Amino acid sequence: MPAGKHKSRTLRRVFVKIPSGKNVVHYRKRKISIPKCSGCGKPLQGIPKLKQSKFKNLSKTKKRPSRPFGGVLCSVCSRKKIKEQIE
């Protein structure tokens, strides 16, 4: 029976064959998904794909583009949104 902390799916399960020939379960952190545009779902440019522990140590300018809707919408969607607000 796994320990309580391993019952949730926060950590992914990796089956590893050890030298004795047995298969055992190792628990590893999940891969980080690519940030996506909230308008069209296209991957965002200018945002690094890092784990949260590494991402928080970056400076503000390296975390996301410094333009309106930077880090939320792609350039095409943000251009449309700005034009809608003007009209």
PDB file of N, CA, C and O in Angstrom:
ATOM      1  N   MET A   1       0.846  -1.190   0.000  1.00  0.00           N
ATOM      2  CA  MET A   1       0.000   0.000   0.000  1.00  0.00           C
ATOM      3  C   MET A   1       0.883   1.242   0.000  1.00  0.00           C
ATOM      4  O   MET A   1       1.811   1.343   0.802  1.00  0.00           O
ATOM      5  N   PRO A   2       0.597   2.197  -0.902  1.00  0.00           N
ATOM      6  CA  PRO A   2       1.431   3.403  -0.944  1.00  0.00           C
ATOM      7  C   PRO A   2       1.171   4.304   0.262  1.00  0.00           C
ATOM      8  O   PRO A   2       0.113   4.259   0.889  1.00  0.00           O
ATOM      9  N   ALA A   3       2.168   5.114   0.558  1.00  0.00           N
ATOM     10  CA  ALA A   3       2.018   6.080   1.640  1.00  0.00           C
ATOM     11  C   ALA A   3       0.962   7.109   1.249  1.00  0.00           C
ATOM     12  O   ALA A   3       0.659   7.271   0.067  1.00  0.00           O
ATOM     13  N   GLY A   4       0.406   7.796   2.229  1.00  0.00           N
ATOM     14  CA  GLY A   4      -0.671   8.746   1.986  1.00  0.00           C
ATOM     15  C   GLY A   4      -0.321   9.820   0.985  1.00  0.00           C
ATOM     16  O   GLY A   4      -1.157  10.206   0.167  1.00  0.00           O
ATOM     17  N   LYS A   5       0.922  10.315   1.039  1.00  0.00           N
ATOM     18  CA  LYS A   5       1.322  11.376   0.118  1.00  0.00           C
ATOM     19  C   LYS A   5       1.403  10.891  -1.331  1.00  0.00           C
ATOM     20  O   LYS A   5       1.401  11.705  -2.254  1.00  0.00           O
ATOM     21  N   HIS A   6       1.474   9.575  -1.539  1.00  0.00           N
ATOM     22  CA  HIS A   6       1.582   9.029  -2.888  1.00  0.00           C
ATOM     23  C   HIS A   6       0.234   8.586  -3.457  1.00  0.00           C
ATOM     24  O   HIS A   6       0.171   8.109  -4.590  1.00  0.00           O
ATOM     25  N   LYS A   7      -0.840   8.739  -2.685  1.00  0.00           N
ATOM     26  CA  LYS A   7      -2.151   8.305  -3.165  1.00  0.00           C
ATOM     27  C   LYS A   7      -2.758   9.298  -4.141  1.00  0.00           C
ATOM     28  O   LYS A   7      -3.536   8.906  -5.011  1.00  0.00           O
ATOM     29  N   SER A   8      -2.420  10.582  -4.014  1.00  0.00           N
ATOM     30  CA  SER A   8      -2.951  11.566  -4.948  1.00  0.00           C
ATOM     31  C   SER A   8      -2.151  11.503  -6.242  1.00  0.00           C
ATOM     32  O   SER A   8      -1.096  10.871  -6.301  1.00  0.00           O
ATOM     33  N   ARG A   9      -2.656  12.156  -7.264  1.00  0.00           N
ATOM     34  CA  ARG A   9      -1.968  12.129  -8.552  1.00  0.00           C
ATOM     35  C   ARG A   9      -1.113  13.377  -8.760  1.00  0.00           C
ATOM     36  O   ARG A   9      -0.815  13.742  -9.898  1.00  0.00           O
ATOM     37  N   THR A  10      -0.717  14.033  -7.668  1.00  0.00           N
ATOM     38  CA  THR A  10       0.163  15.188  -7.782  1.00  0.00           C
ATOM     39  C   THR A  10       1.488  14.772  -8.397  1.00  0.00           C
ATOM     40  O   THR A  10       2.015  15.457  -9.274  1.00  0.00           O
ATOM     41  N   LEU A  11       2.023  13.655  -7.940  1.00  0.00           N
ATOM     42  CA  LEU A  11       3.253  13.116  -8.500  1.00  0.00           C
ATOM     43  C   LEU A  11       2.898  12.021  -9.493  1.00  0.00           C
ATOM     44  O   LEU A  11       1.972  11.243  -9.262  1.00  0.00           O
ATOM     45  N   ARG A  12       3.632  11.958 -10.595  1.00  0.00           N
ATOM     46  CA  ARG A  12       3.352  10.916 -11.575  1.00  0.00           C
ATOM     47  C   ARG A  12       4.041   9.626 -11.180  1.00  0.00           C
ATOM     48  O   ARG A  12       5.049   9.646 -10.474  1.00  0.00           O
ATOM     49  N   ARG A  13       3.511   8.522 -11.624  1.00  0.00           N
ATOM     50  CA  ARG A  13       4.056   7.201 -11.296  1.00  0.00           C
ATOM     51  C   ARG A  13       4.917   6.701 -12.436  1.00  0.00           C
ATOM     52  O   ARG A  13       4.476   6.640 -13.584  1.00  0.00           O
ATOM     53  N   VAL A  14       6.150   6.344 -12.110  1.00  0.00           N
ATOM     54  CA  VAL A  14       7.096   5.842 -13.096  1.00  0.00           C
ATOM     55  C   VAL A  14       7.512   4.451 -12.649  1.00  0.00           C
ATOM     56  O   VAL A  14       8.022   4.269 -11.543  1.00  0.00           O
ATOM     57  N   PHE A  15       7.292   3.474 -13.514  1.00  0.00           N
ATOM     58  CA  PHE A  15       7.686   2.101 -13.192  1.00  0.00           C
ATOM     59  C   PHE A  15       9.123   1.891 -13.628  1.00  0.00           C
ATOM     60  O   PHE A  15       9.466   2.082 -14.795  1.00  0.00           O
ATOM     61  N   VAL A  16       9.966   1.491 -12.671  1.00  0.00           N
ATOM     62  CA  VAL A  16      11.399   1.354 -12.906  1.00  0.00           C
ATOM     63  C   VAL A  16      11.815  -0.071 -12.566  1.00  0.00           C
ATOM     64  O   VAL A  16      11.440  -0.609 -11.525  1.00  0.00           O
ATOM     65  N   LYS A  17      12.594  -0.671 -13.458  1.00  0.00           N
ATOM     66  CA  LYS A  17      13.125  -2.009 -13.175  1.00  0.00           C
ATOM     67  C   LYS A  17      14.443  -1.847 -12.437  1.00  0.00           C
ATOM     68  O   LYS A  17      15.364  -1.205 -12.943  1.00  0.00           O
ATOM     69  N   ILE A  18      14.541  -2.423 -11.244  1.00  0.00           N
ATOM     70  CA  ILE A  18      15.747  -2.302 -10.427  1.00  0.00           C
ATOM     71  C   ILE A  18      16.679  -3.474 -10.728  1.00  0.00           C
ATOM     72  O   ILE A  18      16.249  -4.446 -11.349  1.00  0.00           O
ATOM     73  N   PRO A  19      17.931  -3.407 -10.309  1.00  0.00           N
ATOM     74  CA  PRO A  19      18.906  -4.446 -10.666  1.00  0.00           C
ATOM     75  C   PRO A  19      18.493  -5.872 -10.289  1.00  0.00           C
ATOM     76  O   PRO A  19      18.931  -6.821 -10.939  1.00  0.00           O
ATOM     77  N   SER A  20      17.679  -6.042  -9.275  1.00  0.00           N
ATOM     78  CA  SER A  20      17.264  -7.395  -8.900  1.00  0.00           C
ATOM     79  C   SER A  20      16.240  -7.967  -9.876  1.00  0.00           C
ATOM     80  O   SER A  20      15.908  -9.150  -9.805  1.00  0.00           O
ATOM     81  N   GLY A  21      15.734  -7.129 -10.791  1.00  0.00           N
ATOM     82  CA  GLY A  21      14.777  -7.598 -11.785  1.00  0.00           C
ATOM     83  C   GLY A  21      13.333  -7.240 -11.466  1.00  0.00           C
ATOM     84  O   GLY A  21      12.447  -7.428 -12.299  1.00  0.00           O
ATOM     85  N   LYS A  22      13.089  -6.723 -10.259  1.00  0.00           N
ATOM     86  CA  LYS A  22      11.727  -6.352  -9.875  1.00  0.00           C
ATOM     87  C   LYS A  22      11.359  -4.997 -10.478  1.00  0.00           C
ATOM     88  O   LYS A  22      12.221  -4.151 -10.716  1.00  0.00           O
ATOM     89  N   ASN A  23      10.062  -4.811 -10.718  1.00  0.00           N
ATOM     90  CA  ASN A  23       9.547  -3.512 -11.128  1.00  0.00           C
ATOM     91  C   ASN A  23       9.020  -2.805  -9.886  1.00  0.00           C
ATOM     92  O   ASN A  23       8.216  -3.368  -9.143  1.00  0.00           O
ATOM     93  N   VAL A  24       9.469  -1.575  -9.659  1.00  0.00           N
ATOM     94  CA  VAL A  24       9.005  -0.800  -8.519  1.00  0.00           C
ATOM     95  C   VAL A  24       8.466   0.533  -9.034  1.00  0.00           C
ATOM     96  O   VAL A  24       8.764   0.941 -10.157  1.00  0.00           O
ATOM     97  N   VAL A  25       7.679   1.197  -8.211  1.00  0.00           N
ATOM     98  CA  VAL A  25       7.095   2.472  -8.586  1.00  0.00           C
ATOM     99  C   VAL A  25       7.908   3.597  -7.972  1.00  0.00           C
ATOM    100  O   VAL A  25       8.115   3.632  -6.758  1.00  0.00           O
ATOM    101  N   HIS A  26       8.372   4.520  -8.814  1.00  0.00           N
ATOM    102  CA  HIS A  26       9.012   5.746  -8.340  1.00  0.00           C
ATOM    103  C   HIS A  26       8.034   6.883  -8.590  1.00  0.00           C
ATOM    104  O   HIS A  26       7.289   6.860  -9.570  1.00  0.00           O
ATOM    105  N   TYR A  27       8.031   7.870  -7.717  1.00  0.00           N
ATOM    106  CA  TYR A  27       7.135   9.014  -7.838  1.00  0.00           C
ATOM    107  C   TYR A  27       7.970  10.230  -8.217  1.00  0.00           C
ATOM    108  O   TYR A  27       8.901  10.600  -7.502  1.00  0.00           O
ATOM    109  N   ARG A  28       7.630  10.851  -9.350  1.00  0.00           N
ATOM    110  CA  ARG A  28       8.376  12.008  -9.835  1.00  0.00           C
ATOM    111  C   ARG A  28       7.423  13.153 -10.102  1.00  0.00           C
ATOM    112  O   ARG A  28       6.225  12.944 -10.295  1.00  0.00           O
ATOM    113  N   LYS A  29       7.965  14.379 -10.114  1.00  0.00           N
ATOM    114  CA  LYS A  29       7.143  15.545 -10.396  1.00  0.00           C
ATOM    115  C   LYS A  29       6.705  15.515 -11.855  1.00  0.00           C
ATOM    116  O   LYS A  29       7.424  15.025 -12.725  1.00  0.00           O
ATOM    117  N   ARG A  30       5.525  16.043 -12.104  1.00  0.00           N
ATOM    118  CA  ARG A  30       4.987  16.074 -13.458  1.00  0.00           C
ATOM    119  C   ARG A  30       5.693  17.131 -14.300  1.00  0.00           C
ATOM    120  O   ARG A  30       6.243  18.095 -13.769  1.00  0.00           O
ATOM    121  N   LYS A  31       5.671  16.939 -15.620  1.00  0.00           N
ATOM    122  CA  LYS A  31       6.253  17.916 -16.523  1.00  0.00           C
ATOM    123  C   LYS A  31       5.364  19.152 -16.567  1.00  0.00           C
ATOM    124  O   LYS A  31       4.153  19.063 -16.364  1.00  0.00           O
ATOM    125  N   ILE A  32       5.963  20.288 -16.830  1.00  0.00           N
ATOM    126  CA  ILE A  32       5.247  21.548 -16.888  1.00  0.00           C
ATOM    127  C   ILE A  32       4.627  21.699 -18.268  1.00  0.00           C
ATOM    128  O   ILE A  32       5.288  21.462 -19.279  1.00  0.00           O
ATOM    129  N   SER A  33       3.345  22.099 -18.315  1.00  0.00           N
ATOM    130  CA  SER A  33       2.696  22.314 -19.601  1.00  0.00           C
ATOM    131  C   SER A  33       3.084  23.686 -20.154  1.00  0.00           C
ATOM    132  O   SER A  33       3.442  24.592 -19.402  1.00  0.00           O
ATOM    133  N   ILE A  34       3.011  23.820 -21.453  1.00  0.00           N
ATOM    134  CA  ILE A  34       3.364  25.076 -22.116  1.00  0.00           C
ATOM    135  C   ILE A  34       2.246  26.075 -21.869  1.00  0.00           C
ATOM    136  O   ILE A  34       1.076  25.718 -22.003  1.00  0.00           O
ATOM    137  N   PRO A  35       2.572  27.337 -21.507  1.00  0.00           N
ATOM    138  CA  PRO A  35       1.523  28.347 -21.331  1.00  0.00           C
ATOM    139  C   PRO A  35       0.810  28.613 -22.651  1.00  0.00           C
ATOM    140  O   PRO A  35       1.447  28.720 -23.699  1.00  0.00           O
ATOM    141  N   LYS A  36      -0.528  28.721 -22.591  1.00  0.00           N
ATOM    142  CA  LYS A  36      -1.318  28.883 -23.802  1.00  0.00           C
ATOM    143  C   LYS A  36      -2.138  30.160 -23.746  1.00  0.00           C
ATOM    144  O   LYS A  36      -2.476  30.655 -22.670  1.00  0.00           O
ATOM    145  N   CYS A  37      -2.450  30.683 -24.919  1.00  0.00           N
ATOM    146  CA  CYS A  37      -3.280  31.881 -25.055  1.00  0.00           C
ATOM    147  C   CYS A  37      -4.691  31.550 -24.575  1.00  0.00           C
ATOM    148  O   CYS A  37      -5.235  30.501 -24.920  1.00  0.00           O
ATOM    149  N   SER A  38      -5.283  32.440 -23.782  1.00  0.00           N
ATOM    150  CA  SER A  38      -6.630  32.179 -23.283  1.00  0.00           C
ATOM    151  C   SER A  38      -7.681  32.438 -24.345  1.00  0.00           C
ATOM    152  O   SER A  38      -8.835  32.044 -24.176  1.00  0.00           O
ATOM    153  N   GLY A  39      -7.306  33.095 -25.439  1.00  0.00           N
ATOM    154  CA  GLY A  39      -8.251  33.354 -26.517  1.00  0.00           C
ATOM    155  C   GLY A  39      -8.334  32.216 -27.514  1.00  0.00           C
ATOM    156  O   GLY A  39      -9.419  31.704 -27.788  1.00  0.00           O
ATOM    157  N   CYS A  40      -7.189  31.816 -28.062  1.00  0.00           N
ATOM    158  CA  CYS A  40      -7.191  30.819 -29.138  1.00  0.00           C
ATOM    159  C   CYS A  40      -6.519  29.503 -28.748  1.00  0.00           C
ATOM    160  O   CYS A  40      -6.681  28.506 -29.453  1.00  0.00           O
ATOM    161  N   GLY A  41      -5.775  29.473 -27.653  1.00  0.00           N
ATOM    162  CA  GLY A  41      -5.132  28.241 -27.217  1.00  0.00           C
ATOM    163  C   GLY A  41      -3.764  27.996 -27.824  1.00  0.00           C
ATOM    164  O   GLY A  41      -3.169  26.941 -27.609  1.00  0.00           O
ATOM    165  N   LYS A  42      -3.262  28.959 -28.580  1.00  0.00           N
ATOM    166  CA  LYS A  42      -1.936  28.819 -29.198  1.00  0.00           C
ATOM    167  C   LYS A  42      -0.854  28.989 -28.123  1.00  0.00           C
ATOM    168  O   LYS A  42      -1.037  29.796 -27.211  1.00  0.00           O
ATOM    169  N   PRO A  43       0.268  28.257 -28.197  1.00  0.00           N
ATOM    170  CA  PRO A  43       1.337  28.426 -27.205  1.00  0.00           C
ATOM    171  C   PRO A  43       1.866  29.856 -27.207  1.00  0.00           C
ATOM    172  O   PRO A  43       2.065  30.448 -28.268  1.00  0.00           O
ATOM    173  N   LEU A  44       2.094  30.412 -26.009  1.00  0.00           N
ATOM    174  CA  LEU A  44       2.551  31.789 -25.882  1.00  0.00           C
ATOM    175  C   LEU A  44       4.052  31.889 -26.077  1.00  0.00           C
ATOM    176  O   LEU A  44       4.811  31.035 -25.618  1.00  0.00           O
ATOM    177  N   GLN A  45       4.467  32.938 -26.761  1.00  0.00           N
ATOM    178  CA  GLN A  45       5.882  33.219 -26.967  1.00  0.00           C
ATOM    179  C   GLN A  45       6.376  34.102 -25.830  1.00  0.00           C
ATOM    180  O   GLN A  45       5.610  34.905 -25.297  1.00  0.00           O
ATOM    181  N   GLY A  46       7.632  33.968 -25.454  1.00  0.00           N
ATOM    182  CA  GLY A  46       8.235  34.870 -24.485  1.00  0.00           C
ATOM    183  C   GLY A  46       8.054  34.470 -23.041  1.00  0.00           C
ATOM    184  O   GLY A  46       8.450  35.216 -22.144  1.00  0.00           O
ATOM    185  N   ILE A  47       7.459  33.296 -22.785  1.00  0.00           N
ATOM    186  CA  ILE A  47       7.309  32.820 -21.413  1.00  0.00           C
ATOM    187  C   ILE A  47       8.103  31.520 -21.296  1.00  0.00           C
ATOM    188  O   ILE A  47       7.845  30.578 -22.045  1.00  0.00           O
ATOM    189  N   PRO A  48       9.062  31.450 -20.373  1.00  0.00           N
ATOM    190  CA  PRO A  48       9.864  30.228 -20.258  1.00  0.00           C
ATOM    191  C   PRO A  48       9.064  29.071 -19.684  1.00  0.00           C
ATOM    192  O   PRO A  48       8.159  29.271 -18.873  1.00  0.00           O
ATOM    193  N   LYS A  49       9.402  27.861 -20.109  1.00  0.00           N
ATOM    194  CA  LYS A  49       8.744  26.650 -19.616  1.00  0.00           C
ATOM    195  C   LYS A  49       9.588  26.105 -18.468  1.00  0.00           C
ATOM    196  O   LYS A  49      10.462  25.262 -18.672  1.00  0.00           O
ATOM    197  N   LEU A  50       9.317  26.594 -17.265  1.00  0.00           N
ATOM    198  CA  LEU A  50      10.091  26.215 -16.088  1.00  0.00           C
ATOM    199  C   LEU A  50       9.182  25.732 -14.973  1.00  0.00           C
ATOM    200  O   LEU A  50       7.995  26.059 -14.938  1.00  0.00           O
ATOM    201  N   LYS A  51       9.751  24.946 -14.058  1.00  0.00           N
ATOM    202  CA  LYS A  51       9.013  24.555 -12.861  1.00  0.00           C
ATOM    203  C   LYS A  51       8.794  25.787 -11.996  1.00  0.00           C
ATOM    204  O   LYS A  51       9.546  26.758 -12.079  1.00  0.00           O
ATOM    205  N   GLN A  52       7.752  25.740 -11.159  1.00  0.00           N
ATOM    206  CA  GLN A  52       7.392  26.889 -10.333  1.00  0.00           C
ATOM    207  C   GLN A  52       8.547  27.336  -9.445  1.00  0.00           C
ATOM    208  O   GLN A  52       8.734  28.534  -9.232  1.00  0.00           O
ATOM    209  N   SER A  53       9.326  26.381  -8.921  1.00  0.00           N
ATOM    210  CA  SER A  53      10.430  26.731  -8.030  1.00  0.00           C
ATOM    211  C   SER A  53      11.515  27.523  -8.754  1.00  0.00           C
ATOM    212  O   SER A  53      12.154  28.381  -8.145  1.00  0.00           O
ATOM    213  N   LYS A  54      11.734  27.256 -10.034  1.00  0.00           N
ATOM    214  CA  LYS A  54      12.723  28.005 -10.817  1.00  0.00           C
ATOM    215  C   LYS A  54      12.123  29.304 -11.355  1.00  0.00           C
ATOM    216  O   LYS A  54      12.808  30.324 -11.441  1.00  0.00           O
ATOM    217  N   PHE A  55      10.834  29.257 -11.715  1.00  0.00           N
ATOM    218  CA  PHE A  55      10.164  30.393 -12.327  1.00  0.00           C
ATOM    219  C   PHE A  55      10.083  31.574 -11.366  1.00  0.00           C
ATOM    220  O   PHE A  55      10.209  32.723 -11.791  1.00  0.00           O
ATOM    221  N   LYS A  56       9.874  31.309 -10.082  1.00  0.00           N
ATOM    222  CA  LYS A  56       9.711  32.397  -9.112  1.00  0.00           C
ATOM    223  C   LYS A  56      11.011  33.166  -8.882  1.00  0.00           C
ATOM    224  O   LYS A  56      10.974  34.291  -8.382  1.00  0.00           O
ATOM    225  N   ASN A  57      12.152  32.590  -9.233  1.00  0.00           N
ATOM    226  CA  ASN A  57      13.432  33.267  -9.048  1.00  0.00           C
ATOM    227  C   ASN A  57      13.813  34.170 -10.227  1.00  0.00           C
ATOM    228  O   ASN A  57      14.812  34.886 -10.158  1.00  0.00           O
ATOM    229  N   LEU A  58      13.016  34.140 -11.315  1.00  0.00           N
ATOM    230  CA  LEU A  58      13.296  34.999 -12.459  1.00  0.00           C
ATOM    231  C   LEU A  58      12.858  36.430 -12.168  1.00  0.00           C
ATOM    232  O   LEU A  58      12.001  36.672 -11.319  1.00  0.00           O
ATOM    233  N   SER A  59      13.457  37.367 -12.883  1.00  0.00           N
ATOM    234  CA  SER A  59      13.023  38.754 -12.755  1.00  0.00           C
ATOM    235  C   SER A  59      11.681  38.924 -13.465  1.00  0.00           C
ATOM    236  O   SER A  59      11.290  38.090 -14.282  1.00  0.00           O
ATOM    237  N   LYS A  60      10.986  40.009 -13.144  1.00  0.00           N
ATOM    238  CA  LYS A  60       9.639  40.242 -13.673  1.00  0.00           C
ATOM    239  C   LYS A  60       9.629  40.318 -15.196  1.00  0.00           C
ATOM    240  O   LYS A  60       8.691  39.841 -15.835  1.00  0.00           O
ATOM    241  N   THR A  61      10.662  40.911 -15.777  1.00  0.00           N
ATOM    242  CA  THR A  61      10.694  41.077 -17.226  1.00  0.00           C
ATOM    243  C   THR A  61      10.949  39.765 -17.959  1.00  0.00           C
ATOM    244  O   THR A  61      10.620  39.643 -19.139  1.00  0.00           O
ATOM    245  N   LYS A  62      11.532  38.782 -17.275  1.00  0.00           N
ATOM    246  CA  LYS A  62      11.782  37.494 -17.916  1.00  0.00           C
ATOM    247  C   LYS A  62      10.606  36.530 -17.767  1.00  0.00           C
ATOM    248  O   LYS A  62      10.559  35.498 -18.437  1.00  0.00           O
ATOM    249  N   LYS A  63       9.657  36.866 -16.890  1.00  0.00           N
ATOM    250  CA  LYS A  63       8.515  35.980 -16.668  1.00  0.00           C
ATOM    251  C   LYS A  63       7.472  36.089 -17.762  1.00  0.00           C
ATOM    252  O   LYS A  63       6.828  35.096 -18.101  1.00  0.00           O
ATOM    253  N   ARG A  64       7.291  37.279 -18.322  1.00  0.00           N
ATOM    254  CA  ARG A  64       6.260  37.490 -19.337  1.00  0.00           C
ATOM    255  C   ARG A  64       6.563  38.756 -20.127  1.00  0.00           C
ATOM    256  O   ARG A  64       7.300  39.615 -19.642  1.00  0.00           O
ATOM    257  N   PRO A  65       6.013  38.894 -21.336  1.00  0.00           N
ATOM    258  CA  PRO A  65       6.243  40.102 -22.128  1.00  0.00           C
ATOM    259  C   PRO A  65       5.602  41.317 -21.451  1.00  0.00           C
ATOM    260  O   PRO A  65       4.525  41.208 -20.866  1.00  0.00           O
ATOM    261  N   SER A  66       6.259  42.456 -21.532  1.00  0.00           N
ATOM    262  CA  SER A  66       5.745  43.666 -20.893  1.00  0.00           C
ATOM    263  C   SER A  66       4.972  44.498 -21.913  1.00  0.00           C
ATOM    264  O   SER A  66       5.424  45.563 -22.334  1.00  0.00           O
ATOM    265  N   ARG A  67       3.816  44.000 -22.299  1.00  0.00           N
ATOM    266  CA  ARG A  67       2.900  44.713 -23.181  1.00  0.00           C
ATOM    267  C   ARG A  67       1.489  44.417 -22.677  1.00  0.00           C
ATOM    268  O   ARG A  67       1.313  43.512 -21.861  1.00  0.00           O
ATOM    269  N   PRO A  68       0.491  45.148 -23.137  1.00  0.00           N
ATOM    270  CA  PRO A  68      -0.867  44.856 -22.681  1.00  0.00           C
ATOM    271  C   PRO A  68      -1.249  43.407 -22.989  1.00  0.00           C
ATOM    272  O   PRO A  68      -1.004  42.917 -24.091  1.00  0.00           O
ATOM    273  N   PHE A  69      -1.839  42.737 -22.027  1.00  0.00           N
ATOM    274  CA  PHE A  69      -2.244  41.328 -22.106  1.00  0.00           C
ATOM    275  C   PHE A  69      -1.052  40.392 -22.280  1.00  0.00           C
ATOM    276  O   PHE A  69      -1.231  39.262 -22.736  1.00  0.00           O
ATOM    277  N   GLY A  70       0.158  40.826 -21.932  1.00  0.00           N
ATOM    278  CA  GLY A  70       1.351  39.987 -22.040  1.00  0.00           C
ATOM    279  C   GLY A  70       1.275  38.827 -21.052  1.00  0.00           C
ATOM    280  O   GLY A  70       1.016  39.029 -19.866  1.00  0.00           O
ATOM    281  N   GLY A  71       1.498  37.639 -21.537  1.00  0.00           N
ATOM    282  CA  GLY A  71       1.434  36.452 -20.694  1.00  0.00           C
ATOM    283  C   GLY A  71       0.048  35.867 -20.581  1.00  0.00           C
ATOM    284  O   GLY A  71      -0.130  34.834 -19.936  1.00  0.00           O
ATOM    285  N   VAL A  72      -0.953  36.504 -21.197  1.00  0.00           N
ATOM    286  CA  VAL A  72      -2.327  36.008 -21.153  1.00  0.00           C
ATOM    287  C   VAL A  72      -2.826  35.708 -22.562  1.00  0.00           C
ATOM    288  O   VAL A  72      -3.363  34.633 -22.828  1.00  0.00           O
ATOM    289  N   LEU A  73      -2.638  36.683 -23.467  1.00  0.00           N
ATOM    290  CA  LEU A  73      -3.077  36.522 -24.850  1.00  0.00           C
ATOM    291  C   LEU A  73      -1.880  36.540 -25.791  1.00  0.00           C
ATOM    292  O   LEU A  73      -0.859  37.166 -25.506  1.00  0.00           O
ATOM    293  N   CYS A  74      -2.022  35.841 -26.925  1.00  0.00           N
ATOM    294  CA  CYS A  74      -0.973  35.898 -27.953  1.00  0.00           C
ATOM    295  C   CYS A  74      -1.062  37.256 -28.640  1.00  0.00           C
ATOM    296  O   CYS A  74      -2.003  38.012 -28.398  1.00  0.00           O
ATOM    297  N   SER A  75      -0.098  37.568 -29.487  1.00  0.00           N
ATOM    298  CA  SER A  75      -0.049  38.889 -30.118  1.00  0.00           C
ATOM    299  C   SER A  75      -1.263  39.131 -31.012  1.00  0.00           C
ATOM    300  O   SER A  75      -1.774  40.250 -31.067  1.00  0.00           O
ATOM    301  N   VAL A  76      -1.729  38.102 -31.708  1.00  0.00           N
ATOM    302  CA  VAL A  76      -2.875  38.254 -32.608  1.00  0.00           C
ATOM    303  C   VAL A  76      -4.145  38.556 -31.803  1.00  0.00           C
ATOM    304  O   VAL A  76      -4.888  39.476 -32.144  1.00  0.00           O
ATOM    305  N   CYS A  77      -4.393  37.793 -30.747  1.00  0.00           N
ATOM    306  CA  CYS A  77      -5.588  37.988 -29.930  1.00  0.00           C
ATOM    307  C   CYS A  77      -5.540  39.308 -29.170  1.00  0.00           C
ATOM    308  O   CYS A  77      -6.564  39.976 -29.026  1.00  0.00           O
ATOM    309  N   SER A  78      -4.359  39.694 -28.682  1.00  0.00           N
ATOM    310  CA  SER A  78      -4.257  40.964 -27.954  1.00  0.00           C
ATOM    311  C   SER A  78      -4.495  42.140 -28.907  1.00  0.00           C
ATOM    312  O   SER A  78      -5.082  43.147 -28.512  1.00  0.00           O
ATOM    313  N   ARG A  79      -4.044  42.018 -30.153  1.00  0.00           N
ATOM    314  CA  ARG A  79      -4.285  43.066 -31.143  1.00  0.00           C
ATOM    315  C   ARG A  79      -5.785  43.218 -31.398  1.00  0.00           C
ATOM    316  O   ARG A  79      -6.296  44.335 -31.478  1.00  0.00           O
ATOM    317  N   LYS A  80      -6.497  42.071 -31.528  1.00  0.00           N
ATOM    318  CA  LYS A  80      -7.946  42.107 -31.722  1.00  0.00           C
ATOM    319  C   LYS A  80      -8.647  42.745 -30.526  1.00  0.00           C
ATOM    320  O   LYS A  80      -9.558  43.557 -30.694  1.00  0.00           O
ATOM    321  N   LYS A  81      -8.222  42.377 -29.328  1.00  0.00           N
ATOM    322  CA  LYS A  81      -8.837  42.878 -28.093  1.00  0.00           C
ATOM    323  C   LYS A  81      -8.660  44.390 -27.962  1.00  0.00           C
ATOM    324  O   LYS A  81      -9.590  45.095 -27.570  1.00  0.00           O
ATOM    325  N   ILE A  82      -7.473  44.884 -28.290  1.00  0.00           N
ATOM    326  CA  ILE A  82      -7.207  46.326 -28.208  1.00  0.00           C
ATOM    327  C   ILE A  82      -8.065  47.082 -29.230  1.00  0.00           C
ATOM    328  O   ILE A  82      -8.592  48.155 -28.935  1.00  0.00           O
ATOM    329  N   LYS A  83      -8.199  46.510 -30.436  1.00  0.00           N
ATOM    330  CA  LYS A  83      -9.025  47.154 -31.463  1.00  0.00           C
ATOM    331  C   LYS A  83     -10.500  47.177 -31.046  1.00  0.00           C
ATOM    332  O   LYS A  83     -11.201  48.151 -31.320  1.00  0.00           O
ATOM    333  N   GLU A  84     -10.976  46.114 -30.386  1.00  0.00           N
ATOM    334  CA  GLU A  84     -12.358  46.077 -29.901  1.00  0.00           C
ATOM    335  C   GLU A  84     -12.582  47.161 -28.844  1.00  0.00           C
ATOM    336  O   GLU A  84     -13.635  47.798 -28.826  1.00  0.00           O
ATOM    337  N   GLN A  85     -11.605  47.372 -27.972  1.00  0.00           N
ATOM    338  CA  GLN A  85     -11.762  48.359 -26.921  1.00  0.00           C
ATOM    339  C   GLN A  85     -11.799  49.784 -27.480  1.00  0.00           C
ATOM    340  O   GLN A  85     -12.463  50.659 -26.924  1.00  0.00           O
ATOM    341  N   ILE A  86     -11.082  50.008 -28.583  1.00  0.00           N
ATOM    342  CA  ILE A  86     -11.056  51.339 -29.192  1.00  0.00           C
ATOM    343  C   ILE A  86     -12.387  51.640 -29.877  1.00  0.00           C
ATOM    344  O   ILE A  86     -12.885  52.764 -29.803  1.00  0.00           O
ATOM    345  N   GLU A  87     -12.959  50.649 -30.537  1.00  0.00           N
ATOM    346  CA  GLU A  87     -14.215  50.854 -31.295  1.00  0.00           C
ATOM    347  C   GLU A  87     -15.412  50.956 -30.404  1.00  0.00           C
ATOM    348  O   GLU A  87     -16.530  51.127 -30.889  1.00  0.00           O
TER     349      GLU A  87
END
